[in-house]
Amino acid sequence: MNEKMKEKIDLLIKNLKRRTFLPHYCENSQQAVQKILELIPETASVGIGGSMTLKDMDIPNILKNRGNNVFSAGFTNNMTNEEIYKNAAFSDVYMTSVNAITTDGELINIDGRGNRVAAILYGPPVVIAVVGINKLVDNQCDAISRVRNIASPQNCIRLNKNTPCSITGKCHYCYPPQTICRSTVITHFPSSGKQFHIIIINEKIGY
């Protein structure tokens, strides 16, 4: 890790603590998996929001294989997506990533359906967000730009959405029915009474 990135991560951790988040630093994905297993009891039900970070780490399978009841769209069988979203929102633990995180300790997410941000804000009592250093930015403006011009275009391609950004790779501020950027949520602090862990990984992972 270069000195500039180390300073950014140190500042991020300091500011997350100041905002009453519970930050954890991991040097790589393997360490992050171990931290996740430490934080989640084997008996807990776990909801997982749409996250390429968690998918790339194989978190749904790892948790299922150790005995957790996992609710994740595209993973949980014998349920419609709507049933999965509802069960995820009332699980013991909710797992997600974020679209961007500022060095000041604020989380920025842009959602299409809203089930992910709803669960983060008002859902399970424990939230765990896993974040690669590629999502770390300096301020809110950079965060929103990152989501619209990096994360959203890649998600539109992955989801086979017919949006301008899926063709050009940058945001055109398109309108319904194409857009998946329907709600922008900035989390300044964890919701009242919520235990909010943030696992920072010193790797570029996810969108």
N, C-alpha and C positions, 0 to 999 in steps of 0.2 A: 504494500500500500504506500503510495507517495504521501509526502508530508501534508500537502494541501487537502487530500481526501481525508487523512487522519484528523485534521483540524475540523473539517466539516462534520465528520461522524461524532467527534467529541462534543461539538457544539449542539448537534442534534440530540444526543443523549441527555445533555444538560438541560436543554429546553423541554424535552419530553417529560423529564422528571418534574420540572417546574410546573408543567401543565397537568400533573398527576397521572400521566400514562406510566406504564411499567415497561421500560425498555430493556432489551437483552441484545447483546452484540455476539454474533457468531462469525467465525472466520470463513466458514464455508457451509454448503447445504447439508452436509453430513452432521455437522455440529448442530445446525438448526433443527434437524429431525429429532435428535436426542433431546433438545430443549423442549420441543413440542410434546414429546412423550412424557417428559417430566411434568409439564404443566397440565396435561389432560389425564384424569383418572381413567383406568381401563373400563370402568362401569359407565362412563359418561356418554350421553348421546351427543353427536357432533353434527352441526349444520355447516355446510361449506358453500360459500358463494362462488360464482364463476371466477376462476383464477387460474391463469396459465402457470403462475409461480407454483401454486400448490400441486397442480397437475404434473408439472415437470419434476417436482420432488416426489411424486407418487404418494402423496399424503393420504388420499382416500383409501387406497389399497393397504397402506401401512396401518392405518387406524382400524380398518375393517378386520384385517388379519390378526390384530391383537385383541379383538373382541368388542370394539366400539360399534355402536349403532350409528351409521353414517347416512346423512341425507344430503345428496349432491346431484344436481341435474346432470343427466348423461351417465350417471354411475349407479344410482339406486334403482333397482328393478322393481317391477310390479306397482309402480306409482306413476301418475301423471306428473308433469313438471309443476303444475299448480299445487298438487299435494306435497311434493317435495319441498317447495318454497315455504309452505305453511309449517311443515314439520321442522324444517331448518330454523325457522324464526322462533320456534319454541323449544329448541334443544337446550341442553345444559351448557354447551360451548358453541360459539360461532367462529368459524375460521374464514379468513379472507386475505387478500392482499390490499394494496391501495393503488390508485392510478398515479399518484404523486404524493411526495411528502416534502415539506419545506424544512430548511435548517432551523427555522424558528419553532418547529414541532407541530405544525398544522397538517392535517390529512385532507387531501382533495380527491374526491371521487365523482365521476360523471356516470350516471346510470340510465339505462333505457327503461327497464321494467320497474326498477325501484326496490325490488325485494332485498337486494344486497345492502343498500344504504339504510333501508328500514330496519333490518336486523342489527346493523351496527349501532343505530341510534336508539332503537327501542325493541329489544329482542332478548336473547339469552343474557344472563348476568355476567358471563365471561366472554370476552372477545379476544381473539388472537390474530393479529395482522402480521403477515410475513412479507418483508420488504427487501428487495435487492437494491444495491447502491445506484443502479441505473435510474431509479425513481426519485432520487434525492436532488432537489432543486433549491434555488436561493430564495424564491418568494412565490406568492400566490399567482402572479401573472405568468411566471415561467411554468408553474405547475399546470395551469389551465391550458397553456400553449402545448405543453408536453402531452397532456391527455388528448387534446383535439388533433394533434398532428403526428403523434406516435402511437399511442395506445388505441384510440378509436379506429383509425384506418386499419390496423392489424386485426382488431376484433371484427370489423366489418368483413374483411377478407375471410377470416376463419368461420364466420357465421353465414357466409354467402349472401351478404346484404348488398342490394343494388344501390349503393350510395356513391356520390362523386368521389369521396375520399378513398373508397376502395379501388378506384381507378388511378387517381392522381397521387395518392399518398399524403394528401394534406387536407385540412378542414375547409369546407365551403359553406359552413353554417347552413346546411340544408334543413328543410322542413319535413314534417310528417307527410306521407307515411314512411319515408326512407330512414330518417334520422334515428340513431340509437342514443344520441346525446340529449336526453329529455330532462334530466335533473342534475344540477351541480350542487354538491354538498361539501361544505368546508367544516371539518370537525376541529374546533379550537381546543376543546377539552372533552374527556369522556363524559357520557351522559351520567346524571346523578345515580349513584349506587352501583355503577358498572365497573367491573375489574377489566381493564383494557391493556393487554400485553402487546408490545410491538417488538418483533424479532427482526433485527437488522442483520442482513447477510452481506459480507464483503465479496459479493459476486454480482454479475449482471445476470438477472434471471427474470423471466416473465416479460409482459408488455409494459 
